Amino acid sequence: MKRILAVLLAVFLLLSVGCLTTKNVKAEETAAPKEEAVKEEAANEEATNVEVADKETAKEEAAEEEAQETDIVGIRMDLSEVEANAKGTLIPNPIGVFDDDRNIYVMPIYYIAMPKEEASAILYDFDAPDEEMNKLNERKTILHVIVASAIDYDQTLKVLSEKLETDYSEQFAGAKVIGTADGYTFYSIPERDEQKISAFDEEYLAEYDKLQKELFDVEKSAKLFAPVDPAKAMVGQKLEFTTTDPDGNTVTSKELFADNEITVVNCWGLWCGNCMKEMGELKKFHDKIQEKGCGVVGLEYEYEWDDEVVKNSKDALNGFGITFPNVLITEELVEQLLGFPTTFFVDKEGTVLCMPVTGAYVDKYERALESLLQGEAAADVPVEDAANAIAENQDVLYNVCVTDENGPVAGVIIQFCSSTSCQMGKTDAEGVTGFTMPAGEIYDIHVLKAPEGYEKDNTVYHTENGKSDVQIQLKKK
């Protein structure tokens, strides 16, 4: 827009000068230097505005190139126009990796037969009555499932059917190919749950059918590329850092990795119950693999590193008889982790040799290490149960809401644990932190740290079947 305005301004100035010069030749001669000055000024102004516009365009393009949530499936599409014109609510839900071989990725696109404002009000209302949540779930169904597959049609159908434990051939027969990119074929599969949509009001039912067709057009113009698997993306990266041990001594990654053929790097924390559960096995594992010129290194993450935590850390390591090195993890690496514990396999230079393992799976550490020592591609990693998330028509956002007697409490560190791994989150200004996890499991929740002025809360909270929100009330000292 600025570029257009600059051009129009320049044209206006030139036309103005032209009109003046037609009135009087003498005036034209007198005005010539002025005219040239005006032209030059206009040209300079246009050039300046064009430069600004170009910078803004470049900035916009750069922003567009920033990682997006749907990159995990290898697709970027613009749903803004469809969403703006829709009476109901569209929700893309990029789940990502779908099968153990990590060559199929999925993203369901949901439709909720109610206005976005109404749907959002229920989704983010921690006190929403059960009947409201039930109403939303009754009006929520899948429009399309986008599948990015690196294997052929028949194999893809076989994997989908096996993972969903149903004959998926009828649905897959209606799939349209969006396109191909980087060895992947992208399919758009229309879904139609007759039982659910039969309860829709007529206007929403008509829109559902209309959106089924419109989505194909939007998807056809999508940008396609190889799915960006966060775990797979780390393969080949080099772990290089300088940190400290529990006594405050400086340690470099080079020192930690240089003496081992392969180092098993285990990221853990005292606050992570699953991390602590595997410590005994890790000790035995380390003792066993030393014979093969390998070893374990622990990278510890604590939300607060004070004298009490240092003591507790040393007591824990001594209690398990841990002799392998343990140092503090860097914040840069923490930001790349999907949960705790996470375990990497690196060479003497710190290069990540295969996809990390998220969760407490010492048996998988052993299998991966053996594969690497034999020169094979070690890729045995646990995968989130994406199949169940699609089959059950949901991947749940669990919100933890922390309040005191006066209202929301910000800055509370929350631990959220599945049966195999833990995550941490900090409550925002509304006292909320969220964790997206597959439905069907009961998760444990702890208050790791409350802000100054609050009593310590050692209660173990749990999620409940059918409910996605957990309320915690802190007491002031």
N, C-alpha and C positions, 0 to 999 in steps of 0.2 A: 504494500500500500504506500509506504514512504517513497519507494522508487517511482511509482505512478505519479504521486503528488509532485515529486521533483521534476519529472518530465513535463507535466502540465504547467508547472510554474515557469520552467524555461521557455516553453512554447508561448505562454502568455506574455513573458517579457519580450521575446523576439517579435511577436505580433504587435505589441505596443510600440516598439521602436520603429517597426515598419510603417505603421500608421503615421507616426510623426514625420518620417522622412518623405512621404508622398505629398506632403503639404507644401514643401518649399525646398528647392534644390540647394539653395544657399544654406538653409538650415540643416540639410542633409550633410553638406560638406563640414559644417561646423560641428554637427552632432556625431560625425563619423567616429572620432576617437571615443566619444562617450558610448556610442553604440557598441563598439568593439569591447569597451570596458564592461558594458552591461552583459554582452554575450559571454565574455570571459568569466564574469562573476557568476552568471547563470550556469555556465558549463562546470565551473568549480563547485558550485552548490550541488549541481546534479551528481557530479562525481563523488562528492562527500556523502550525499544521501544514498547513492548506489553502493558505496563502500559500506556504509552502515547497514543497508538492507542486506548486502551480501553476507556481512558478518552475522546478522540476525538469522539469515537463511541457513548459514553454516552451523550456527548454534542450534537451530531447530533440527537440522539434519543429524547433528551429533547427538542431541537428546533422543531423537528417534532411534538412533543406533544403540542406545544404552540397553543393557540387558533388561528384558521384560519377563514377566512370569511365564508367558507362553513359550519362551525360548526353550524350555525344557522338553517341549514336544516338537520344536523345530518349525514353528509357524508364527507369523505375525499378521494379524488381519484387523481391519478397521470396522468395528461394529457400531461406531458412534451414531451413524445415521439411522441404522436399524433400531438401535436402542432408543433414540430420540423420538422415533415415530411409533414405537410399540406401546400399547396400553399396559401389557404385562411386563414382567421383569426377566431379562436375560442374564445368566451367570455362567461364564466360561470357568471350568474347574480343571486346570492343567495338572493331572496326577503325575505324569511322567512315565518312568520305566514300568513295564507291565509284566515282563517275564524274566526268569532267572538268567537267560542268555543276554538280556539287556539289549535286544534288537527290535523290540516293539514298544512304542510309546503311545500313550492315550490321553485324550482330553474330552470329557463329556461337556456339552453345552446344555445347561438346564434352562427350563422355562417355568416361571411361577405365575400362575393365572391371577395376579393381583398387581396393582400399581407399585412401582418401585419404592415410592415413599412409604406405602403401607407395609410392603415386604421388609424394608430396611428397619422400620420402626419395631417390627416383631423380632427380627434377627438380632438387633442390638439392644433390645430391652431385657435386662436381666430379671426383671420382675414380670415378664410377659406370662399371662396365665397359660396353663397347659392347653386349654381349648384354642388359644390363639396359635400356639406352636403347632398343634394338630391340624388346624385349618391351613397353615402355611404348607405343612408337609403333604397334605391331601392335594394341594394345588401345585405341587412341585413335581416336574417330570423331566425326562431327557428329551431334547429336540434332536440333537446330532451327537455322535461320538466321532471325533477325529482320531484316526489311527495313523501313525508313522511307522512303517515296517521296512526292515532291511531284508526280509525274506519274501518268497513268492506268494502269490494269492492263496494257493492251497495250504501252504504251511502256516500262513497267517491265520486263515480260517481255523485250522486245527488247533493252534495255540489259543485263540480266542475261545473256542468251544471248550477246551480243556480247563482253561483258567476260570471261565464263568460257570463251568459245570452244567452246560446246556448246549443244545444243538443250535449254533449261531448261524447256520447256513441261510435261513430265511432272511434274517436281518442283513447279513453280509451280501446277499444277492442284490439288495437295493443300494449297495454302496456305489458312490461315484468317485472316480479318481480325480483328486484336486490337481495333482501334478507330481513330478519327481524332482529330487534334488539330493546330491551327494550320496547316491546309492540307496536312498529311501523313497518309497512310494507312499504318498499321502492319500488316505481314503476318508471320505465323509460318509458316515453311515447313519441314515435316518432311523430314529427310534420312535416307537408308537405304543404306549401303554394304554390300550383301549379302556381298561377299567378306570384309570385315573382321569383320562381326558373326557370320559363320558359324564363326569361330574362337573365339568367346566360349564360356566355360563356360555350361552350361544356366541357372544361377541369374542370371548377368549378362545373358544373352540375354532372359530373362523380365523382368528389371528394365528393360532397354533399352526393351522394348515398353511397359511400364507407365509409364515416365517420358515417353515420347512423348506419352501422353495427359495425364499430370499437368501437364506444362509448359504445355499449352494453357490449363488452368484458372488456373495462376499468372499467365500472361501476360494473361489477360482482366481480372485485377484490378490490373494494373500502372498506374502513373501515366504518362501520355503527354504529351509537349510537343514543341515544335519542336527538332530536334537542335541541340546546342550545338557548332558548329564553332569550335574555338579561333581559327582564322585569320579566319573570317567575323565572329566576335564583336569583333574589333579594329577593324572598319570603323566609322568615326564617332567613335572615341576620339580624344582630343587628346593628342599627345605634348608634354608640358610638363616641362622639367627644367632644373636648373642643374648644370653639370659643369665640368671643366677641360680645357684642351688639354695636349699633351705637355710644355709648358713650365711647367705649373702655373697658367696664367692662367684666371680664371673666365670661363665662357661660358654663355649661356642659350640655350634652344631658340628663343626669340623672335628673337634675333640671327641664328641660323643659317638660319631659314626666311623671314624677312620680305622679303628681296630677291628671292626666286624665285617665279615663278608657281606652279610645282610643284617640290618638292624630293624627290629620290630619296635616301632614307636607307639606307645600306648598313652593316649590322652585321657586323663582321669581327674577326679576330684573327691575330696572327703565327703562332700555333700551328695555325691552320686552313689546311691545304694547299689546299683548294678556294678559300678566300678569296684566297690569294696568287696562285693561277692566273688569277683573273679581274681582277687589279689593272690589268694592261696594257689590257684591254678597257674597264674602267671609266674609265680616263683618257681614252681616245678618245671614249667615250660622253658623258662630262662636257663635253669640248670641243665636241662636236657639238650638245648640247642647250642650251648657253649662248645660241646664236643664237635660241632659242625662249623665252628668259627663264626657263629652268629650270637646275638644277644638282644636283650630287651632294654629299652630306655623309656623311663616314665616322664611325661610332660604333665605337670600338675596345674590345674586351674582352680583357684579359690576366689570368690567374690571379694574377699578381704584377707590381706596377708599380715596379720598381727602376731604378737608373741604367742597368744593362745593357739592360733591356727598352726603356727610353726611347730609348737610342742605336740599338738594333736597329730600333725602330719608325721613327725618323726616317730611318735609312739605307734602309729598305725603301721608304718613301714617296718619298724623293728618287730612289732607283734607278728607280722606275717613272715619275718625272716628275709625281707627283701634286701638283696645285695646289689642289684643292678642300679645304675645311676638314675636319680630323679631330680629334675630341675623344673623351674616355672615355665609354663607355656607363654608364648607371646600373644598379645591381643590380635595381631594380624592373622595368626593361624586359627585362633578361636572363631573369628568371623567366618572362616571357611567350613567349619564343622557343622554337620547336621545334627549332632547330638553327642552325648558322652555315655560310655567310652567310645572313642574312635581310634582305630589302629591302622598305622601306615607301615609299609615295608619299603625301606630305602637302602641304596647301595652305599659304598664308602664315601661317595661325594654328596650323599643326601638326596639323590634323585629318587622320586617316588616310582616304584617299579610296577605297581598294579593298583587297582581301585581299593580305597580304604574300606575297612570293615566297620560299620557303625553298629554298636551293640556288644554285649558281652558274649563272645563266641570263641573261646580259646581253641575249640576243635577246628574251627574255620581258620584260625591263625596258623595252626599246624599244617593244614592242607595247602594253604596258600604258600607258605614258606617252602614246603617240599616241592611244589610245582616250580617255584622260582629256582631252587637249587638244582633242579633237573633241567633247567633251561626252558621250561614251558611257560605259557601265559597263565599266570595265576589270576583268576577272576571270580572265585567263588565268594560272593558276598551276599548277605541277607538283603532282601528287597522288601520295601513296604508293600503291604497286601493291597495293591491297586485293584486287583480283580474283584475282591470283596467290596471295595469302595464303589465300583461301578454296579456290581450285582445288587448291592443294597441301596443303590441310588443316592449314596451320600458319602462324603468325606467330611468329618465333623470339625467345625471350629469350636474348640473348647475355650470359653472365656472365663478367666479367674478374676473376680471382682472383689477388691479389698476396701473395706470401709472402717471407720471408727464411729463413735456415737454422733459425730457431727457431719459425716459424709465421706466421700472418696479419699483414699490415701495413696498418694503418688510415691514412687521410688521404692516400692517393696520388691525385694528379690524373691521370685517364686521358682521352685523346682517342680518339674512336671515329668513323671517317670512312667514308661511302659514297662513290660516285663523284661525288656532287654536293654533299654537305653534311657537316658535322661536329658531333658532340655532345661534351660534357664530363661527366664524372662523378667522384665522389670515393669511394674505398673505405671501407666501414664497419668496425666492430669486428672483423668476420670476414674482412676483407681483400677484400671483394666489392663490385663496382658492376655494375649491369645496364643493358643497352640493348635495347629491343624493336624489332626491325627485320624487314622482309620477308625470307623465305628466298630463297636462290638467288643472292645476291651475296657476293663475298669482301670483307670489310671490313678496313681498315687500323687498327691500334691502336698508339698511342704513349704512353709514360709522359711526361707533361708536367712533372710535378714530384713528386719523392720527398721524404719527410720528412727533417728534419735528421739527419745521420749516415749517409746512404746515398749510394752512388756514382750519378752521373748515368747513366741508361740511354737510349742513343740508338737502340736496336734498333727496327725497324718490325716489329711482330707482325701476324699475319693470322688471320682466322677460317678454318675449313676446312669444306668441304662435308660435311654430315651431322653436324657437331659444333657445339654451341652454347656451349662453354666454352673459355676461353683462360687458360692458366697463365703467370704472370710471376714470376720470382724475382729479387729485388733483392739486391745485394751491399752489405754494410756497409763503411764507410770504414776 
